[in-house]
């Protein structure tokens, strides 16, 4: 089952980072989606124990939503130009496809981080006899 709250939080983190890091260096957009998907996968696993496929779906949703909003922002910044719109359709397919793959990987990594942090051994103190 998809945890909508974790997807929205991951999407907002990814969107802010895409807008901030995309201006600094070109690969920053992909790192931002990866971070947002990791957060979404981690939060979803923390709330309810999910499978790897469900974690990947959380990351994929973060990637799709981030790609759609980024394409819309570029379209608005171009002044709703028709020539830019035809280029953006092709770019959207490539960009959203890449974000889906990165998001799926991020969701899986986020779940693995959550599982690893909950299964860490506890330090037990010796009881005095």
VEXMARVEX-499886 format. One record per atom (N, C-alpha, C): residue in three letters; atom name; x, y, z. Coordinates in nm, 3 decimals. Layout:
REM VEXMARVEX-499886
{code=ALA site=CA east=X north=Y up=Z} $
...
This chain:
REM VEXMARVEX-499886
{code=UNK site=N east=0.084 north=-0.118 up=0.000} $
{code=UNK site=CA east=0.000 north=0.000 up=0.000} $
{code=UNK site=C east=0.089 north=0.124 up=0.000} $
{code=UNK site=N east=0.049 north=0.222 up=-0.077} $
{code=UNK site=CA east=0.128 north=0.343 up=-0.091} $
{code=UNK site=C east=0.098 north=0.438 up=0.025} $
{code=UNK site=N east=0.204 north=0.483 up=0.091} $
{code=UNK site=CA east=0.190 north=0.581 up=0.198} $
{code=UNK site=C east=0.201 north=0.720 up=0.135} $
{code=UNK site=N east=0.087 north=0.788 up=0.125} $
{code=UNK site=CA east=0.082 north=0.914 up=0.053} $
{code=UNK site=C east=0.162 north=1.024 up=0.122} $
{code=UNK site=N east=0.163 north=1.022 up=0.254} $
{code=UNK site=CA east=0.234 north=1.126 up=0.328} $
{code=UNK site=C east=0.384 north=1.120 up=0.300} $
{code=UNK site=N east=0.440 north=1.000 up=0.297} $
{code=UNK site=CA east=0.584 north=0.987 up=0.272} $
{code=UNK site=C east=0.618 north=1.024 up=0.128} $
{code=UNK site=N east=0.528 north=0.994 up=0.034} $
{code=UNK site=CA east=0.552 north=1.032 up=-0.105} $
{code=UNK site=C east=0.550 north=1.183 up=-0.120} $
{code=UNK site=N east=0.456 north=1.249 up=-0.054} $
{code=UNK site=CA east=0.447 north=1.395 up=-0.063} $
{code=UNK site=C east=0.569 north=1.460 up=0.001} $
{code=UNK site=N east=0.613 north=1.410 up=0.116} $
{code=UNK site=CA east=0.731 north=1.465 up=0.182} $
{code=UNK site=C east=0.854 north=1.445 up=0.094} $
{code=UNK site=N east=0.870 north=1.325 up=0.038} $
{code=UNK site=CA east=0.983 north=1.300 up=-0.052} $
{code=UNK site=C east=0.978 north=1.385 up=-0.177} $
{code=UNK site=N east=0.858 north=1.406 up=-0.230} $
{code=UNK site=CA east=0.841 north=1.490 up=-0.348} $
{code=UNK site=C east=0.879 north=1.635 up=-0.319} $
{code=UNK site=N east=0.834 north=1.687 up=-0.205} $
{code=UNK site=CA east=0.866 north=1.825 up=-0.171} $
{code=UNK site=C east=1.016 north=1.844 up=-0.148} $
{code=UNK site=N east=1.079 north=1.747 up=-0.083} $
{code=UNK site=CA east=1.224 north=1.755 up=-0.064} $
{code=UNK site=C east=1.295 north=1.750 up=-0.199} $
{code=UNK site=N east=1.252 north=1.659 up=-0.286} $
{code=UNK site=CA east=1.314 north=1.647 up=-0.418} $
{code=UNK site=C east=1.292 north=1.773 up=-0.500} $
{code=UNK site=N east=1.173 north=1.831 up=-0.493} $
{code=UNK site=CA east=1.143 north=1.950 up=-0.572} $
{code=UNK site=C east=1.228 north=2.069 up=-0.528} $
{code=UNK site=N east=1.238 north=2.089 up=-0.399} $
{code=UNK site=CA east=1.320 north=2.201 up=-0.349} $
{code=UNK site=C east=1.466 north=2.180 up=-0.388} $
{code=UNK site=N east=1.514 north=2.057 up=-0.373} $
{code=UNK site=CA east=1.653 north=2.030 up=-0.408} $
{code=UNK site=C east=1.678 north=2.037 up=-0.558} $
{code=UNK site=N east=1.581 north=1.996 up=-0.640} $
{code=UNK site=CA east=1.597 north=2.007 up=-0.785} $
{code=UNK site=C east=1.608 north=2.153 up=-0.826} $
{code=UNK site=N east=1.523 north=2.236 up=-0.770} $
{code=UNK site=CA east=1.527 north=2.378 up=-0.805} $
{code=UNK site=C east=1.653 north=2.446 up=-0.754} $
{code=UNK site=N east=1.703 north=2.402 up=-0.638} $
{code=UNK site=CA east=1.824 north=2.463 up=-0.583} $
{code=UNK site=C east=1.951 north=2.404 up=-0.645} $
{code=UNK site=N east=1.959 north=2.271 up=-0.651} $
{code=UNK site=CA east=2.082 north=2.207 up=-0.699} $
{code=UNK site=C east=2.092 north=2.206 up=-0.851} $
{code=UNK site=N east=1.979 north=2.216 up=-0.920} $
{code=UNK site=CA east=1.983 north=2.219 up=-1.065} $
{code=UNK site=C east=2.051 north=2.343 up=-1.119} $
{code=UNK site=N east=2.050 north=2.448 up=-1.041} $
{code=UNK site=CA east=2.117 north=2.571 up=-1.082} $
{code=UNK site=C east=2.267 north=2.566 up=-1.056} $
{code=UNK site=N east=2.309 north=2.482 up=-0.963} $
{code=UNK site=CA east=2.450 north=2.478 up=-0.925} $
{code=UNK site=C east=2.531 north=2.388 up=-1.017} $
{code=UNK site=N east=2.489 north=2.263 up=-1.031} $
{code=UNK site=CA east=2.559 north=2.172 up=-1.121} $
{code=UNK site=C east=2.459 north=2.080 up=-1.188} $
{code=UNK site=N east=2.491 north=2.034 up=-1.310} $
{code=UNK site=CA east=2.392 north=1.962 up=-1.392} $
{code=UNK site=C east=2.343 north=1.830 up=-1.334} $
{code=UNK site=N east=2.425 north=1.757 up=-1.263} $
{code=UNK site=CA east=2.383 north=1.628 up=-1.210} $
{code=UNK site=C east=2.305 north=1.646 up=-1.080} $
{code=UNK site=N east=2.296 north=1.767 up=-1.031} $
{code=UNK site=CA east=2.225 north=1.794 up=-0.906} $
{code=UNK site=C east=2.080 north=1.753 up=-0.908} $
{code=UNK site=N east=2.016 north=1.758 up=-1.025} $
{code=UNK site=CA east=1.876 north=1.719 up=-1.035} $
{code=UNK site=C east=1.857 north=1.572 up=-1.001} $
{code=UNK site=N east=1.947 north=1.490 up=-1.051} $
{code=UNK site=CA east=1.936 north=1.346 up=-1.027} $
{code=UNK site=C east=1.968 north=1.311 up=-0.882} $
{code=UNK site=N east=2.064 north=1.381 up=-0.825} $
{code=UNK site=CA east=2.096 north=1.360 up=-0.683} $
{code=UNK site=C east=1.978 north=1.403 up=-0.596} $
{code=UNK site=N east=1.911 north=1.511 up=-0.635} $
{code=UNK site=CA east=1.795 north=1.560 up=-0.559} $
{code=UNK site=C east=1.681 north=1.458 up=-0.561} $
{code=UNK site=N east=1.654 north=1.398 up=-0.676} $
{code=UNK site=CA east=1.548 north=1.297 up=-0.685} $
{code=UNK site=C east=1.587 north=1.174 up=-0.604} $
{code=UNK site=N east=1.715 north=1.137 up=-0.608} $
{code=UNK site=CA east=1.761 north=1.023 up=-0.531} $
{code=UNK site=C east=1.742 north=1.047 up=-0.381} $
{code=UNK site=N east=1.776 north=1.166 up=-0.334} $
{code=UNK site=CA east=1.759 north=1.198 up=-0.192} $
{code=UNK site=C east=1.611 north=1.198 up=-0.154} $
{code=UNK site=N east=1.526 north=1.258 up=-0.237} $
{code=UNK site=CA east=1.382 north=1.259 up=-0.209} $
{code=UNK site=C east=1.323 north=1.119 up=-0.206} $
{code=UNK site=N east=1.368 north=1.032 up=-0.297} $
{code=UNK site=CA east=1.318 north=0.894 up=-0.300} $
{code=UNK site=C east=1.368 north=0.815 up=-0.180} $
{code=UNK site=N east=1.491 north=0.840 up=-0.138} $
{code=UNK site=CA east=1.544 north=0.772 up=-0.018} $
{code=UNK site=C east=1.461 north=0.811 up=0.104} $
{code=UNK site=N east=1.430 north=0.939 up=0.115} $
{code=UNK site=CA east=1.348 north=0.985 up=0.228} $
{code=UNK site=C east=1.209 north=0.922 up=0.223} $
{code=UNK site=N east=1.149 north=0.917 up=0.104} $
{code=UNK site=CA east=1.015 north=0.857 up=0.092} $
{code=UNK site=C east=1.017 north=0.709 up=0.128} $
{code=UNK site=N east=1.117 north=0.636 up=0.080} $
{code=UNK site=CA east=1.127 north=0.494 up=0.113} $
{code=UNK site=C east=1.152 north=0.470 up=0.260} $
{code=UNK site=N east=1.236 north=0.554 up=0.320} $
{code=UNK site=CA east=1.266 north=0.540 up=0.463} $
{code=UNK site=C east=1.143 north=0.568 up=0.548} $
{code=UNK site=N east=1.072 north=0.677 up=0.516} $
{code=UNK site=CA east=0.953 north=0.712 up=0.594} $
{code=UNK site=C east=0.841 north=0.609 up=0.577} $
{code=UNK site=N east=0.826 north=0.557 up=0.457} $
{code=UNK site=CA east=0.722 north=0.457 up=0.434} $
{code=UNK site=C east=0.753 north=0.328 up=0.510} $
{code=UNK site=N east=0.880 north=0.290 up=0.515} $
{code=UNK site=CA east=0.918 north=0.169 up=0.587} $
{code=UNK site=C east=0.909 north=0.189 up=0.738} $
{code=UNK site=N east=0.931 north=0.311 up=0.781} $
{code=UNK site=CA east=0.923 north=0.340 up=0.925} $
{code=UNK site=C east=0.779 north=0.330 up=0.974} $
{code=UNK site=N east=0.685 north=0.373 up=0.891} $
{code=UNK site=CA east=0.544 north=0.373 up=0.930} $
{code=UNK site=C east=0.486 north=0.231 up=0.927} $
{code=UNK site=N east=0.511 north=0.159 up=0.822} $
{code=UNK site=CA east=0.461 north=0.021 up=0.808} $
{code=UNK site=C east=0.568 north=-0.057 up=0.733} $
{code=UNK site=N east=0.594 north=-0.176 up=0.776} $
{code=UNK site=CA east=0.695 north=-0.258 up=0.709} $
{code=UNK site=C east=0.648 north=-0.291 up=0.568} $
{code=UNK site=N east=0.723 north=-0.244 up=0.470} $
{code=UNK site=CA east=0.684 north=-0.262 up=0.330} $
{code=UNK site=C east=0.786 north=-0.351 up=0.259} $
{code=UNK site=N east=0.745 north=-0.402 up=0.144} $
{code=UNK site=CA east=0.833 north=-0.485 up=0.064} $
{code=UNK site=C east=0.921 north=-0.397 up=-0.023} $
{code=UNK site=N east=1.016 north=-0.459 up=-0.089} $
{code=UNK site=CA east=1.107 north=-0.386 up=-0.176} $
{code=UNK site=C east=1.032 north=-0.327 up=-0.296} $
{code=UNK site=N east=0.935 north=-0.400 up=-0.346} $
{code=UNK site=CA east=0.857 north=-0.351 up=-0.460} $
{code=UNK site=C east=0.777 north=-0.227 up=-0.421} $
{code=UNK site=N east=0.717 north=-0.229 up=-0.302} $
{code=UNK site=CA east=0.642 north=-0.112 up=-0.256} $
{code=UNK site=C east=0.735 north=0.006 up=-0.233} $
{code=UNK site=N east=0.855 north=-0.020 up=-0.185} $
{code=UNK site=CA east=0.953 north=0.088 up=-0.166} $
{code=UNK site=C east=0.992 north=0.149 up=-0.300} $
{code=UNK site=N east=1.010 north=0.063 up=-0.400} $
{code=UNK site=CA east=1.042 north=0.114 up=-0.534} $
{code=UNK site=C east=0.927 north=0.198 up=-0.589} $
{code=UNK site=N east=0.803 north=0.157 up=-0.562} $
{code=UNK site=CA east=0.687 north=0.235 up=-0.607} $
{code=UNK site=C east=0.684 north=0.373 up=-0.542} $
{code=UNK site=N east=0.720 north=0.381 up=-0.415} $
{code=UNK site=CA east=0.727 north=0.512 up=-0.349} $
{code=UNK site=C east=0.829 north=0.602 up=-0.420} $
{code=UNK site=N east=0.945 north=0.547 up=-0.449} $
{code=UNK site=CA east=1.048 north=0.624 up=-0.518} $
{code=UNK site=C east=1.007 north=0.661 up=-0.659} $
{code=UNK site=N east=0.940 north=0.569 up=-0.728} $
{code=UNK site=CA east=0.895 north=0.598 up=-0.864} $
{code=UNK site=C east=0.795 north=0.713 up=-0.864} $
{code=UNK site=N east=0.703 north=0.714 up=-0.768} $
{code=UNK site=CA east=0.606 north=0.824 up=-0.761} $
{code=UNK site=C east=0.675 north=0.957 up=-0.734} $
{code=UNK site=N east=0.776 north=0.956 up=-0.647} $
{code=UNK site=CA east=0.852 north=1.080 up=-0.623} $
{code=UNK site=C east=0.918 north=1.126 up=-0.752} $
{code=UNK site=N east=0.977 north=1.034 up=-0.828} $
{code=UNK site=CA east=1.042 north=1.069 up=-0.953} $
{code=UNK site=C east=0.945 north=1.122 up=-1.058} $
{code=UNK site=N east=0.829 north=1.058 up=-1.070} $
{code=UNK site=CA east=0.730 north=1.103 up=-1.169} $
{code=UNK site=C east=0.680 north=1.243 up=-1.136} $
{code=UNK site=N east=0.641 north=1.264 up=-1.012} $
{code=UNK site=CA east=0.588 north=1.395 up=-0.974} $
{code=UNK site=C east=0.693 north=1.505 up=-0.988} $
{code=UNK site=N east=0.816 north=1.475 up=-0.950} $
{code=UNK site=CA east=0.923 north=1.574 up=-0.961} $
{code=UNK site=C east=0.950 north=1.607 up=-1.108} $
{code=UNK site=N east=0.952 north=1.507 up=-1.194} $
{code=UNK site=CA east=0.975 north=1.530 up=-1.336} $
{code=UNK site=C east=0.865 north=1.613 up=-1.399} $
{code=UNK site=N east=0.740 north=1.583 up=-1.365} $
{code=UNK site=CA east=0.628 north=1.658 up=-1.421} $
{code=UNK site=C east=0.634 north=1.805 up=-1.379} $
{code=UNK site=N east=0.659 north=1.829 up=-1.252} $
{code=UNK site=CA east=0.665 north=1.968 up=-1.206} $
{code=UNK site=C east=0.784 north=2.041 up=-1.267} $
{code=UNK site=N east=0.897 north=1.973 up=-1.280} $
{code=UNK site=CA east=1.014 north=2.038 up=-1.339} $
{code=UNK site=C east=0.988 north=2.075 up=-1.486} $
{code=UNK site=N east=0.922 north=1.988 up=-1.560} $
{code=UNK site=CA east=0.889 north=2.018 up=-1.699} $
{code=UNK site=C east=0.791 north=2.136 up=-1.706} $
{code=UNK site=N east=0.693 north=2.140 up=-1.616} $
{code=UNK site=CA east=0.600 north=2.253 up=-1.614} $
{code=UNK site=C east=0.669 north=2.384 up=-1.580} $
{code=UNK site=N east=0.764 north=2.380 up=-1.488} $
{code=UNK site=CA east=0.839 north=2.501 up=-1.453} $
{code=UNK site=C east=0.919 north=2.552 up=-1.573} $
{code=UNK site=N east=0.984 north=2.462 up=-1.645} $
{code=UNK site=CA east=1.060 north=2.502 up=-1.764} $
{code=UNK site=C east=0.966 north=2.558 up=-1.870} $
{code=UNK site=N east=0.848 north=2.499 up=-1.886} $
{code=UNK site=CA east=0.751 north=2.546 up=-1.983} $
{code=UNK site=C east=0.702 north=2.686 up=-1.948} $
{code=UNK site=N east=0.677 north=2.712 up=-1.821} $
{code=UNK site=CA east=0.633 north=2.845 up=-1.778} $
{code=UNK site=C east=0.744 north=2.946 up=-1.795} $
{code=UNK site=N east=0.867 north=2.907 up=-1.761} $
{code=UNK site=CA east=0.980 north=3.000 up=-1.775} $
{code=UNK site=C east=1.009 north=3.034 up=-1.920} $
{code=UNK site=N east=0.972 north=2.946 up=-2.013} $
{code=UNK site=CA east=0.996 north=2.973 up=-2.155} $
{code=UNK site=C east=0.887 north=3.062 up=-2.216} $
{code=UNK site=N east=0.786 north=3.095 up=-2.137} $
{code=UNK site=CA east=0.680 north=3.183 up=-2.185} $
{code=UNK site=C east=0.576 north=3.111 up=-2.268} $
{code=UNK site=N east=0.553 north=2.983 up=-2.241} $
{code=UNK site=CA east=0.453 north=2.902 up=-2.310} $
{code=UNK site=C east=0.476 north=2.900 up=-2.462} $
{code=UNK site=N east=0.602 north=2.895 up=-2.502} $
{code=UNK site=CA east=0.637 north=2.895 up=-2.643} $
{code=UNK site=C east=0.602 north=2.761 up=-2.708} $
{code=UNK site=N east=0.551 north=2.764 up=-2.832} $
{code=UNK site=CA east=0.515 north=2.641 up=-2.900} $
{code=UNK site=C east=0.637 north=2.562 up=-2.943} $
{code=UNK site=N east=0.745 north=2.631 up=-2.981} $
{code=UNK site=CA east=0.865 north=2.559 up=-3.022} $
{code=UNK site=C east=0.930 north=2.488 up=-2.904} $
{code=UNK site=N east=0.926 north=2.552 up=-2.789} $
{code=UNK site=CA east=0.981 north=2.490 up=-2.669} $
{code=UNK site=C east=0.894 north=2.374 up=-2.625} $
{code=UNK site=N east=0.764 north=2.384 up=-2.646} $
{code=UNK site=CA east=0.672 north=2.277 up=-2.605} $
{code=UNK site=C east=0.702 north=2.147 up=-2.678} $
{code=UNK site=N east=0.734 north=2.154 up=-2.806} $
{code=UNK site=CA east=0.763 north=2.031 up=-2.880} $
{code=UNK site=C east=0.893 north=1.967 up=-2.832} $
{code=UNK site=N east=0.990 north=2.047 up=-2.797} $
{code=UNK site=CA east=1.116 north=1.995 up=-2.743} $
{code=UNK site=C east=1.093 north=1.939 up=-2.603} $
{code=UNK site=N east=1.009 north=2.004 up=-2.525} $
{code=UNK site=CA east=0.984 north=1.959 up=-2.389} $
{code=UNK site=C east=0.912 north=1.825 up=-2.383} $
{code=UNK site=N east=0.832 north=1.793 up=-2.483} $
{code=UNK site=CA east=0.764 north=1.664 up=-2.484} $
{code=UNK site=C east=0.867 north=1.552 up=-2.493} $
{code=UNK site=N east=0.964 north=1.568 up=-2.580} $
{code=UNK site=CA east=1.069 north=1.467 up=-2.593} $
{code=UNK site=C east=1.156 north=1.466 up=-2.467} $
{code=UNK site=N east=1.190 north=1.584 up=-2.417} $
{code=UNK site=CA east=1.273 north=1.592 up=-2.297} $
{code=UNK site=C east=1.201 north=1.535 up=-2.176} $
{code=UNK site=N east=1.070 north=1.552 up=-2.171} $
{code=UNK site=CA east=0.992 north=1.500 up=-2.058} $
{code=UNK site=C east=0.998 north=1.348 up=-2.054} $
{code=UNK site=N east=0.989 north=1.284 up=-2.169} $
{code=UNK site=CA east=0.996 north=1.138 up=-2.172} $
{code=UNK site=C east=1.130 north=1.088 up=-2.121} $
{code=UNK site=N east=1.237 north=1.152 up=-2.163} $
{code=UNK site=CA east=1.371 north=1.111 up=-2.120} $
{code=UNK site=C east=1.392 north=1.144 up=-1.972} $
{code=UNK site=N east=1.354 north=1.263 up=-1.931} $
{code=UNK site=CA east=1.376 north=1.307 up=-1.794} $
{code=UNK site=C east=1.293 north=1.226 up=-1.695} $
{code=UNK site=N east=1.166 north=1.208 up=-1.724} $
{code=UNK site=CA east=1.081 north=1.132 up=-1.633} $
{code=UNK site=C east=1.124 north=0.985 up=-1.630} $
{code=UNK site=N east=1.167 north=0.932 up=-1.744} $
{code=UNK site=CA east=1.219 north=0.795 up=-1.746} $
{code=UNK site=C east=1.341 north=0.779 up=-1.657} $
{code=UNK site=N east=1.431 north=0.876 up=-1.663} $
{code=UNK site=CA east=1.550 north=0.870 up=-1.577} $
{code=UNK site=C east=1.512 north=0.887 up=-1.431} $
{code=UNK site=N east=1.418 north=0.976 up=-1.403} $
{code=UNK site=CA east=1.374 north=0.997 up=-1.265} $
{code=UNK site=C east=1.304 north=0.872 up=-1.209} $
{code=UNK site=N east=1.234 north=0.798 up=-1.294} $
{code=UNK site=CA east=1.168 north=0.675 up=-1.249} $
{code=UNK site=C east=1.272 north=0.574 up=-1.203} $
{code=UNK site=N east=1.377 north=0.557 up=-1.284} $
{code=UNK site=CA east=1.482 north=0.461 up=-1.247} $
{code=UNK site=C east=1.554 north=0.504 up=-1.121} $
{code=UNK site=N east=1.591 north=0.631 up=-1.113} $
{code=UNK site=CA east=1.661 north=0.682 up=-0.995} $
{code=UNK site=C east=1.570 north=0.677 up=-0.872} $
{code=UNK site=N east=1.442 north=0.709 up=-0.891} $
{code=UNK site=CA east=1.348 north=0.703 up=-0.780} $
{code=UNK site=C east=1.328 north=0.563 up=-0.727} $
{code=UNK site=N east=1.322 north=0.465 up=-0.816} $
{code=UNK site=CA east=1.307 north=0.326 up=-0.772} $
{code=UNK site=C east=1.428 north=0.282 up=-0.691} $
{code=UNK site=N east=1.547 north=0.317 up=-0.738} $
{code=UNK site=CA east=1.668 north=0.283 up=-0.663} $
{code=UNK site=C east=1.671 north=0.353 up=-0.528} $
{code=UNK site=N east=1.630 north=0.480 up=-0.526} $
{code=UNK site=CA east=1.628 north=0.555 up=-0.400} $
{code=UNK site=C east=1.528 north=0.500 up=-0.301} $
{code=UNK site=N east=1.412 north=0.459 up=-0.349} $
{code=UNK site=CA east=1.312 north=0.399 up=-0.260} $
{code=UNK site=C east=1.362 north=0.271 up=-0.197} $
{code=UNK site=N east=1.430 north=0.189 up=-0.277} $
{code=UNK site=CA east=1.485 north=0.065 up=-0.224} $
{code=UNK site=C east=1.595 north=0.093 up=-0.122} $
{code=UNK site=N east=1.682 north=0.188 up=-0.152} $
{code=UNK site=CA east=1.789 north=0.223 up=-0.058} $
{code=UNK site=C east=1.731 north=0.279 up=0.072} $
{code=UNK site=N east=1.627 north=0.361 up=0.062} $
{code=UNK site=CA east=1.564 north=0.416 up=0.182} $
{code=UNK site=C east=1.504 north=0.308 up=0.270} $
{code=UNK site=N east=1.443 north=0.209 up=0.207} $
{code=UNK site=CA east=1.388 north=0.098 up=0.285} $
{code=UNK site=C east=1.499 north=0.016 up=0.350} $
{code=UNK site=N east=1.606 north=-0.007 up=0.277} $
{code=UNK site=CA east=1.718 north=-0.083 up=0.334} $
{code=UNK site=C east=1.782 north=-0.008 up=0.450} $
{code=UNK site=N east=1.789 north=0.123 up=0.441} $
{code=UNK site=CA east=1.841 north=0.202 up=0.553} $
{code=UNK site=C east=1.749 north=0.188 up=0.674} $
{code=UNK site=N east=1.618 north=0.193 up=0.650} $
{code=UNK site=CA east=1.522 north=0.177 up=0.759} $
{code=UNK site=C east=1.530 north=0.040 up=0.824} $
{code=UNK site=N east=1.545 north=-0.063 up=0.743} $
{code=UNK site=CA east=1.555 north=-0.198 up=0.797} $
{code=UNK site=C east=1.685 north=-0.215 up=0.874} $
{code=UNK site=N east=1.793 north=-0.161 up=0.821} $
{code=UNK site=CA east=1.923 north=-0.175 up=0.886} $
{code=UNK site=C east=1.925 north=-0.099 up=1.019} $
{code=UNK site=N east=1.860 north=0.016 up=1.025} $
{code=UNK site=CA east=1.863 north=0.094 up=1.149} $
{code=UNK site=C east=1.774 north=0.032 up=1.257} $
{code=UNK site=N east=1.669 north=-0.039 up=1.218} $
{code=UNK site=CA east=1.583 north=-0.101 up=1.319} $
{code=UNK site=C east=1.638 north=-0.235 up=1.367} $
{code=UNK site=N east=1.722 north=-0.299 up=1.289} $
{code=UNK site=CA east=1.778 north=-0.428 up=1.326} $
{code=UNK site=C east=1.916 north=-0.418 up=1.388} $
{code=UNK site=N east=1.957 north=-0.297 up=1.426} $
{code=UNK site=CA east=2.090 north=-0.282 up=1.484} $
{code=UNK site=C east=2.091 north=-0.345 up=1.623} $
{code=UNK site=N east=2.200 north=-0.411 up=1.657} $
{code=UNK site=CA east=2.205 north=-0.478 up=1.787} $
{code=UNK site=C east=2.210 north=-0.376 up=1.900} $
{code=UNK site=N east=2.141 north=-0.410 up=2.005} $
{code=UNK site=CA east=2.139 north=-0.322 up=2.122} $
{code=UNK site=C east=2.252 north=-0.359 up=2.216} $
{code=UNK site=N east=2.306 north=-0.262 up=2.279} $
{code=UNK site=CA east=2.414 north=-0.286 up=2.377} $
{code=UNK site=C east=2.349 north=-0.314 up=2.511} $
{code=UNK site=N east=2.375 north=-0.430 up=2.562} $
{code=UNK site=CA east=2.318 north=-0.468 up=2.691} $
{code=UNK site=C east=2.424 north=-0.451 up=2.800} $
{code=UNK site=N east=2.379 north=-0.391 up=2.905} $
{code=UNK site=CA east=2.471 north=-0.373 up=3.016} $
{code=UNK site=C east=2.476 north=-0.499 up=3.101} $
{code=UNK site=N east=2.592 north=-0.527 up=3.153} $
{code=UNK site=CA east=2.607 north=-0.643 up=3.241} $
{code=UNK site=C east=2.538 north=-0.616 up=3.374} $
{code=UNK site=N east=2.462 north=-0.714 up=3.418} $
{code=UNK site=CA east=2.394 north=-0.702 up=3.546} $
{code=UNK site=C east=2.488 north=-0.744 up=3.657} $
{code=UNK site=N east=2.497 north=-0.666 up=3.762} $
{code=UNK site=CA east=2.584 north=-0.707 up=3.873} $
{code=UNK site=C east=2.524 north=-0.826 up=3.945} $
{code=UNK site=N east=2.610 north=-0.918 up=3.985} $
{code=UNK site=CA east=2.565 north=-1.040 up=4.053} $
{code=UNK site=C east=2.579 north=-1.031 up=4.202} $
